[in-house]
Amino acid sequence: MNGTKIGTILRVMGIPDPYPTDTKWRRLLNALVPVQNQFHHGNHTANIIKRVFDPVNCVGRKEQFSVGKCELNTILPSVDWSWEMMVI
């Protein structure tokens, strides 16, 4: 995911992007922490993951999608989520 895609996703979700020139992880962190603190749930984080892994965004990049999904599957159990929960 590139910086433009991050900006688009945040804009579509109505989440402010306070530091658009920061690194990807800091940018997402600084955008999501206030939302998390306001609503006290991780739905916005889950929705960003769903949007990034939406198959429409991966047309013609099946291998990249599969690798990303495998990497995500190693992380999600640590926060008690599963890929099945993330399916759009």
DSSP file (Angstrom, degrees, kcal/mol; ACC not computed):
  #  RESIDUE AA STRUCTURE BP1 BP2  ACC     N-H-->O    O-->H-N    N-H-->O    O-->H-N    TCO  KAPPA ALPHA  PHI   PSI    X-CA   Y-CA   Z-CA
    1    1 A M              0   0    0      0, 0.0     2,-0.2     0, 0.0    23,-0.1   0.000 360.0 360.0 360.0 134.7    0.0    0.0    0.0
    2    2 A N     >  -     0   0    0      1,-0.1     4,-2.1    22,-0.0     5,-0.2  -0.523 360.0 -98.2-103.9 174.4    1.4    3.4   -0.9
    3    3 A G  H  > S+     0   0    0      1,-0.2     4,-2.3     2,-0.2     5,-0.2   0.844 121.1  54.5 -61.1 -36.9    0.8    6.8    0.6
    4    4 A T  H  > S+     0   0    0      1,-0.2     4,-2.3     2,-0.2    -1,-0.2   0.916 108.2  49.6 -63.3 -42.8   -1.8    7.8   -2.0
    5    5 A K  H  > S+     0   0    0      2,-0.2     4,-2.7     1,-0.2     5,-0.2   0.895 109.0  52.5 -64.1 -40.3   -3.8    4.7   -1.2
    6    6 A I  H  X S+     0   0    0     -4,-2.1     4,-2.7     1,-0.2     5,-0.2   0.945 110.4  48.1 -59.5 -47.9   -3.6    5.5    2.6
    7    7 A G  H  X S+     0   0    0     -4,-2.3     4,-2.3     1,-0.2    -2,-0.2   0.893 112.1  49.3 -60.2 -41.1   -4.9    9.0    2.0
    8    8 A T  H  X S+     0   0    0     -4,-2.3     4,-2.7     2,-0.2     5,-0.2   0.934 112.1  47.4 -64.3 -47.0   -7.7    7.7   -0.2
    9    9 A I  H  X S+     0   0    0     -4,-2.7     4,-2.1     1,-0.2    -2,-0.2   0.938 113.9  46.9 -62.1 -47.0   -8.8    5.1    2.3
   10   10 A L  H  X>S+     0   0    0     -4,-2.7     5,-2.7    -5,-0.2     4,-0.6   0.916 113.4  49.0 -61.7 -42.6   -8.7    7.6    5.2
   11   11 A R  H ><5S+     0   0    0     -4,-2.3     3,-1.0    -5,-0.2    -2,-0.2   0.928 111.0  49.0 -63.0 -45.9  -10.6   10.2    3.2
   12   12 A V  H 3<5S+     0   0    0     -4,-2.7    -1,-0.2     1,-0.3    -2,-0.2   0.862 113.0  48.4 -62.1 -35.9  -13.3    7.7    2.1
   13   13 A M  H 3<5S-     0   0    0     -4,-2.1    -1,-0.3    -5,-0.2    -2,-0.2   0.539 113.8-118.9 -82.4  -6.1  -13.7    6.6    5.7
   14   14 A G  T <<5 +     0   0    0     -3,-1.0    -3,-0.2    -4,-0.6    -2,-0.1   0.769  65.0 143.2  75.4  25.4  -13.9   10.2    7.0
   15   15 A I      < -     0   0    0     -5,-2.7    -1,-0.3    -6,-0.2    -2,-0.1  -0.872  52.9-118.6-100.5 125.8  -10.8    9.8    9.2
   16   16 A P        -     0   0    0      0, 0.0    -5,-0.0     0, 0.0    -1,-0.0  -0.299  13.7-146.5 -60.6 145.9   -8.6   12.9    9.4
   17   17 A D        +     0   0    0      1,-0.1    14,-0.1   -10,-0.0    11,-0.1  -0.779  22.3 175.9-113.8  82.2   -5.0   12.4    8.1
   18   18 A P  S    S+     0   0    0      0, 0.0    -1,-0.1     0, 0.0     9,-0.1   0.752  74.8  30.5 -67.1 -25.6   -3.1   14.7   10.4
   19   19 A Y    >   +     0   0    0      8,-0.2     3,-1.9     1,-0.1    11,-0.1  -0.586  64.4 168.6-132.3  72.1    0.4   13.9    9.2
   20   20 A P  T 3  S+     0   0    0      0, 0.0    -1,-0.1     0, 0.0   -13,-0.1   0.624  78.2  53.5 -64.7 -12.7    0.2   13.0    5.5
   21   21 A T  T 3  S+     0   0    0      6,-0.0     3,-0.1     2,-0.0   -18,-0.0   0.467  87.0 104.6-100.5  -1.3    4.0   13.1    5.0
   22   22 A D  S <  S-     0   0    0     -3,-1.9    -3,-0.0     1,-0.1     0, 0.0  -0.169  85.8 -80.2 -68.8 169.3    4.8   10.7    7.8
   23   23 A T     >  -     0   0    0      1,-0.1     4,-2.9     4,-0.0     5,-0.2  -0.252  50.4-101.5 -63.4 162.0    5.9    7.1    7.3
   24   24 A K  H  > S+     0   0    0      1,-0.2     4,-2.6     2,-0.2     5,-0.2   0.920 120.0  44.8 -56.2 -50.0    3.0    4.7    6.5
   25   25 A W  H  > S+     0   0    0      1,-0.2     4,-2.5     2,-0.2    -1,-0.2   0.895 115.9  46.4 -67.7 -37.7    2.8    3.2   10.0
   26   26 A R  H  > S+     0   0    0      2,-0.2     4,-3.1     1,-0.2     5,-0.2   0.894 111.7  52.5 -68.8 -38.1    3.1    6.5   11.8
   27   27 A R  H  X S+     0   0    0     -4,-2.9     4,-1.5     2,-0.2    -2,-0.2   0.937 113.3  42.9 -61.8 -47.5    0.5    8.0    9.5
   28   28 A L  H  X S+     0   0    0     -4,-2.6     4,-2.6    -5,-0.2     5,-0.2   0.913 114.8  50.8 -65.6 -42.3   -1.9    5.2   10.2
   29   29 A L  H  X S+     0   0    0     -4,-2.5     4,-2.6    -5,-0.2    -2,-0.2   0.945 111.5  46.8 -58.8 -49.8   -1.2    5.2   13.9
   30   30 A N  H  < S+     0   0    0     -4,-3.1    -1,-0.2     1,-0.2    -2,-0.2   0.752 116.0  46.1 -68.6 -23.4   -1.8    9.0   14.1
   31   31 A A  H  X S+     0   0    0     -4,-1.5     4,-0.6    -5,-0.2    -1,-0.2   0.848 118.4  40.1 -82.2 -36.5   -5.0    8.7   12.2
   32   32 A L  H  X S+     0   0    0     -4,-2.6     4,-3.1    -5,-0.2     5,-0.2   0.789  99.4  70.0 -88.4 -28.7   -6.4    5.7   14.0
   33   33 A V  H  X S+     0   0    0     -4,-2.6     4,-2.8    -5,-0.2     5,-0.2   0.933 101.3  46.2 -58.5 -48.1   -5.5    6.5   17.7
   34   34 A P  H  > S+     0   0    0      0, 0.0     4,-1.9     0, 0.0    -1,-0.2   0.890 114.9  48.0 -62.6 -35.7   -8.0    9.4   18.0
   35   35 A V  H  X S+     0   0    0     -4,-0.6     4,-2.6     2,-0.2     5,-0.3   0.926 112.4  48.7 -67.8 -44.4  -10.7    7.4   16.4
   36   36 A Q  H  X S+     0   0    0     -4,-3.1     4,-2.6     1,-0.2     5,-0.3   0.917 112.4  48.7 -60.4 -44.0  -10.0    4.4   18.6
   37   37 A N  H  < S+     0   0    0     -4,-2.8    -1,-0.2    -5,-0.2    -2,-0.2   0.845 113.5  47.7 -65.5 -33.6  -10.0    6.7   21.7
   38   38 A Q  H  < S+     0   0    0     -4,-1.9    -2,-0.2    -5,-0.2    -1,-0.2   0.924 126.1  24.6 -73.1 -45.0  -13.3    8.2   20.6
   39   39 A F  H  < S-     0   0    0     -4,-2.6    -2,-0.2     2,-0.2    -3,-0.2   0.620  90.5-138.6-101.3 -14.7  -15.2    5.0   19.8
   40   40 A H     <  +     0   0    0     -4,-2.6     2,-0.3    -5,-0.3    -3,-0.1   0.838  69.3  88.2  59.4  37.8  -13.4    2.5   22.0
   41   41 A H  S    S-     0   0    0     -5,-0.3     3,-0.4    -6,-0.2    -1,-0.2  -0.970  77.2-123.4-153.6 166.2  -13.3   -0.3   19.4
   42   42 A G  S  > S+     0   0    0     -2,-0.3     4,-2.5     1,-0.2     5,-0.2   0.141  71.4 115.0 -99.4  19.5  -11.2   -1.5   16.5
   43   43 A N  H  > S+     0   0    0      1,-0.2     4,-2.5     2,-0.2    -1,-0.2   0.864  76.0  52.5 -60.0 -37.0  -13.8   -1.3   13.8
   44   44 A H  H  > S+     0   0    0     -3,-0.4     4,-2.0     2,-0.2    -1,-0.2   0.899 109.8  48.7 -67.4 -39.1  -12.0    1.4   11.9
   45   45 A T  H  > S+     0   0    0      2,-0.2     4,-2.2     1,-0.2    -2,-0.2   0.932 112.3  48.9 -63.6 -45.1   -8.7   -0.6   11.9
   46   46 A A  H  X S+     0   0    0     -4,-2.5     4,-2.5     1,-0.2    -2,-0.2   0.894 109.7  52.4 -61.2 -40.3  -10.6   -3.7   10.7
   47   47 A N  H  X S+     0   0    0     -4,-2.5     4,-2.3     2,-0.2    -1,-0.2   0.861 107.2  51.8 -66.8 -35.1  -12.2   -1.7    8.0
   48   48 A I  H  X S+     0   0    0     -4,-2.0     4,-2.5     2,-0.2    -1,-0.2   0.932 110.5  48.6 -64.9 -44.2   -8.9   -0.3    6.7
   49   49 A I  H  X S+     0   0    0     -4,-2.2     4,-2.3     1,-0.2    -2,-0.2   0.922 111.0  51.2 -60.7 -43.5   -7.6   -3.9    6.6
   50   50 A K  H  < S+     0   0    0     -4,-2.5    -1,-0.2     1,-0.2    -2,-0.2   0.918 110.9  47.9 -59.0 -44.3  -10.7   -4.9    4.7
   51   51 A R  H >< S+     0   0    0     -4,-2.3     3,-0.9     1,-0.2    -1,-0.2   0.891 111.0  50.2 -66.7 -39.3  -10.3   -2.1    2.2
   52   52 A V  H 3< S+     0   0    0     -4,-2.5    -1,-0.2     1,-0.2    -2,-0.2   0.905 117.0  41.0 -64.7 -40.6   -6.6   -2.9    1.6
   53   53 A F  T 3< S+     0   0    0     -4,-2.3    -1,-0.2    -5,-0.2    -2,-0.2   0.197  79.5 133.2 -96.4  16.5   -7.3   -6.6    1.0
   54   54 A D    X   -     0   0    0     -3,-0.9     3,-2.0     1,-0.2     4,-0.5  -0.544  61.7-132.4 -62.8 123.7  -10.4   -6.0   -1.1
   55   55 A P  G >  S+     0   0    0      0, 0.0     3,-1.3     0, 0.0    -1,-0.2   0.776 104.0  67.1 -53.4 -27.5   -9.9   -8.3   -4.1
   56   56 A V  G >  S+     0   0    0      1,-0.3     3,-0.9     2,-0.2    -2,-0.0   0.861  98.3  52.4 -60.6 -34.8  -10.9   -5.5   -6.4
   57   57 A N  G <  S+     0   0    0     -3,-2.0    -1,-0.3     1,-0.2    -3,-0.0   0.582 109.1  51.5 -76.0  -9.4   -7.7   -3.7   -5.3
   58   58 A C  G X  S+     0   0    0     -3,-1.3     3,-2.6    -4,-0.5    -1,-0.2   0.193  70.7 142.7-115.5  15.2   -5.7   -6.8   -6.2
   59   59 A V  T <  S+     0   0    0     -3,-0.9    -3,-0.1     1,-0.3     0, 0.0  -0.375  80.4  12.4 -58.6 128.7   -6.9   -7.5   -9.7
   60   60 A G  T 3  S+     0   0    0     -2,-0.1    -1,-0.3     1,-0.0     3,-0.1   0.478 115.4  81.6  81.4   2.2   -3.9   -8.7  -11.7
   61   61 A R    <>  +     0   0    0     -3,-2.6     4,-2.4     1,-0.1     5,-0.2  -0.297  44.9 144.3-131.9  48.8   -1.8   -9.1   -8.6
   62   62 A K  H  > S+     0   0    0      1,-0.2     4,-2.6     2,-0.2     5,-0.2   0.881  73.2  51.5 -57.8 -42.3   -3.0  -12.5   -7.3
   63   63 A E  H  > S+     0   0    0      1,-0.2     4,-2.5     2,-0.2    -1,-0.2   0.924 110.7  47.7 -62.4 -45.3    0.4  -13.5   -6.0
   64   64 A Q  H  > S+     0   0    0      1,-0.2     4,-2.5     2,-0.2    -1,-0.2   0.893 112.0  50.9 -63.0 -40.0    0.8  -10.2   -4.0
   65   65 A F  H  X S+     0   0    0     -4,-2.4     4,-2.5    -7,-0.2    -2,-0.2   0.925 111.2  47.8 -62.6 -45.4   -2.7  -10.7   -2.6
   66   66 A S  H  X S+     0   0    0     -4,-2.6     4,-2.2     2,-0.2    -2,-0.2   0.912 112.9  47.5 -64.0 -43.6   -2.0  -14.3   -1.5
   67   67 A V  H  X S+     0   0    0     -4,-2.5     4,-2.5     2,-0.2     5,-0.2   0.935 113.4  48.6 -63.2 -46.2    1.3  -13.3    0.1
   68   68 A G  H  X S+     0   0    0     -4,-2.5     4,-2.5     1,-0.2    -2,-0.2   0.894 110.4  51.2 -60.3 -41.3   -0.3  -10.4    1.9
   69   69 A K  H  X S+     0   0    0     -4,-2.5     4,-2.2     2,-0.2    -1,-0.2   0.902 110.2  49.5 -64.0 -41.3   -3.2  -12.6    3.1
   70   70 A C  H  X S+     0   0    0     -4,-2.2     4,-0.9     2,-0.2    -2,-0.2   0.918 112.0  47.9 -63.7 -43.7   -0.7  -15.2    4.5
   71   71 A E  H >X S+     0   0    0     -4,-2.5     4,-0.8     1,-0.2     3,-0.7   0.905 111.5  50.7 -63.5 -40.6    1.3  -12.5    6.3
   72   72 A L  H >X S+     0   0    0     -4,-2.5     4,-2.8     1,-0.2     3,-0.9   0.884 103.4  59.7 -64.1 -38.0   -1.9  -11.0    7.7
   73   73 A N  H 3< S+     0   0    0     -4,-2.2    -1,-0.2     1,-0.3    -2,-0.2   0.725 101.5  54.5 -64.6 -21.3   -3.0  -14.5    8.9
   74   74 A T  H << S+     0   0    0     -4,-0.9    -1,-0.3    -3,-0.7     4,-0.2   0.735 115.4  39.0 -81.3 -21.5    0.1  -14.7   11.1
   75   75 A I  H XX S+     0   0    0     -3,-0.9     3,-1.3    -4,-0.8     4,-0.5   0.856 103.0  66.0 -93.7 -42.2   -0.7  -11.4   12.8
   76   76 A L  G ><>S+     0   0    0     -4,-2.8     5,-2.5     1,-0.3     3,-1.7   0.846  93.7  58.4 -56.4 -41.2   -4.5  -11.6   13.2
   77   77 A P  G >45S+     0   0    0      0, 0.0     3,-1.6     0, 0.0    -1,-0.3   0.832  96.6  64.4 -59.9 -28.0   -4.6  -14.4   15.7
   78   78 A S  G <45S+     0   0    0     -3,-1.3    -2,-0.2     1,-0.3    -3,-0.1   0.709 109.9  38.2 -68.7 -17.3   -2.4  -12.4   18.1
   79   79 A V  G <<5S-     0   0    0     -3,-1.7    -1,-0.3    -4,-0.5    -3,-0.1   0.141 122.5-105.9-115.0  17.5   -5.3   -9.9   18.4
   80   80 A D  T < 5S+     0   0    0     -3,-1.6     2,-0.3     1,-0.2    -2,-0.1   0.823  81.4 122.3  64.1  35.8   -8.0  -12.7   18.3
   81   81 A W      < -     0   0    0     -5,-2.5     2,-0.3    -6,-0.1    -1,-0.2  -0.805  43.2-158.3-116.1 163.8   -9.1  -11.9   14.8
   82   82 A S    >>  -     0   0    0     -2,-0.3     4,-1.0    -3,-0.1     3,-0.7  -0.943  32.8-110.8-137.2 162.4   -9.2  -14.3   11.8
   83   83 A W  H >> S+     0   0    0     -2,-0.3     4,-0.9     1,-0.2     3,-0.9   0.883 117.5  60.4 -59.2 -37.8   -9.3  -13.8    8.0
   84   84 A E  H 34 S+     0   0    0      1,-0.3     3,-0.5     2,-0.2    -1,-0.2   0.846 102.6  51.6 -59.8 -33.9  -12.9  -15.1    8.0
   85   85 A M  H <4 S+     0   0    0     -3,-0.7    -1,-0.3     1,-0.2    -2,-0.2   0.767 109.1  52.5 -70.6 -24.9  -13.9  -12.2   10.3
   86   86 A M  H << S+     0   0    0     -4,-1.0    -1,-0.2    -3,-0.9    -2,-0.2   0.575  77.4 121.1 -89.8 -10.3  -12.2   -9.8    7.9
   87   87 A V     <        0   0    0     -4,-0.9   -37,-0.1    -3,-0.5   -33,-0.1  -0.302 360.0 360.0 -61.2 134.2  -14.0  -10.9    4.7
   88   88 A I              0   0    0    -38,-0.1    -1,-0.2   -35,-0.1    -3,-0.0   0.479 360.0 360.0 -72.1 360.0  -15.9   -8.0    3.1
